[in-house]
Amino acid sequence: MGGDRLTEVLDATYDCLTRYGVRRTTVDDIAGAMGVSRSAVYQYVRGKDDAVRRLAERLHTRALERARRAASAD
């Protein structure tokens, strides 16, 4: 379940970043988007910067996977 909840945190982080931008997004925003408390978010990430970093890693990994699939299709 921990992995699923982290996915929810990262999905909520993405939603908040697209809505409010990096500077204005807070952990409270992320928690609100999930319908949980701040402390619930802190169980999975250390703070907003950690959530943004993990989200960037996830997006990067997905982009690399798509590129590899596209390259192997040729």
Secondary structure, DSSP 4 states (H G I P E B T S, - for coil): -HHHHHHHHHHHHHHHHHHH-TTT--HHHHHHHHTS-HHHHHTT-SSHHHHHHHHHHHHHHHHHHHHHHHHHH-
